[in-house]
């Protein structure tokens, strides 16, 4: 399941930062769905940066889309930009070990 971020503290999981006005971000939904099905032990969160501008600035999210992997309330991985499914999958696999 992919959750829509609701403004609470960042829990462990993968955070997908997107802008609702950005067509590239809107096209990535299928990739996120596929990753979610493959990484069953990882919680996925979508963060609308148009709505959560303070979080965007606090985490220095300057590129859409961006991905943050949080573990034990710390950022253990970050990837900024539009990447294909296999690149994202490999990136997650390397960080989940």
C-alpha positions in Angstrom: 0.0 0.0 0.0 1.2 3.5 -0.8 0.2 6.2 1.8 -0.3 9.9 1.2 1.9 11.8 3.6 -0.3 13.6 6.2 2.1 16.0 7.8 3.2 13.8 10.8 6.7 12.9 11.7 8.6 10.9 9.2 8.3 7.1 9.9 10.5 4.5 8.4 9.9 4.0 4.7 10.4 5.3 1.2 9.2 8.9 0.7 8.4 9.9 -2.9 8.3 13.7 -3.3 6.3 14.9 -6.2 4.6 18.0 -7.5 1.0 17.6 -8.6 1.6 20.1 -11.5 4.7 18.1 -12.8 3.7 15.8 -15.6 6.9 13.6 -15.1 5.9 13.0 -11.5 2.4 12.0 -12.4 3.7 9.5 -14.9 5.8 7.7 -12.3 2.9 6.3 -10.4 3.2 2.9 -12.1 6.9 2.7 -11.1 6.1 3.3 -7.5 3.3 0.8 -7.6 5.6 -1.9 -9.0 8.3 -1.1 -6.4 5.6 -1.3 -3.7 4.6 -4.8 -4.8 8.2 -6.0 -4.9 9.4 -4.5 -1.6 6.6 -5.8 0.7 8.5 -5.0 3.9 8.9 -1.3 3.0 6.2 1.3 3.6 5.8 3.8 0.7 4.7 7.4 1.2 3.8 10.0 -1.4 4.5 13.6 -0.4 2.9 16.4 -2.4 5.5 19.2 -2.3 2.9 21.8 -3.4 1.0 21.0 -0.1 4.0 20.5 2.2 6.3 23.3 1.2 8.0 23.6 4.6 9.0 19.9 4.6 10.3 20.3 1.0 12.5 23.2 2.2 13.6 21.6 5.4 14.8 18.5 3.6 16.3 20.5 0.7 14.1 18.9 -2.0 14.9 20.9 -5.1 14.3 18.4 -7.8 11.1 16.6 -8.7 10.7 13.7 -8.2 12.9 13.0 -5.2 13.1 9.9 -3.0 14.2 9.6 0.6 14.7 6.3 2.4 14.2 6.7 6.1 15.3 4.1 8.7 15.3 4.6 12.4 14.3 8.2 11.8 17.4 8.9 9.8 17.8 9.5 6.1 19.8 6.4 4.8 19.3 7.1 1.1 18.4 9.9 -1.2 17.9 10.0 -5.0 16.8 13.1 -6.8 15.4 13.1 -10.3 13.5 11.0 -12.8 14.8 7.4 -12.9 13.6 4.3 -14.6 12.1 1.4 -12.6 15.3 -0.8 -12.7 17.5 2.0 -11.5 15.2 2.7 -8.5 14.9 -1.0 -7.8 18.7 -1.4 -7.7 19.1 1.7 -5.5 16.6 0.3 -3.0 18.1 -3.2 -3.0 21.5 -1.7 -2.2 20.1 0.2 0.7 17.9 -2.4 2.1 20.7 -4.9 2.9 
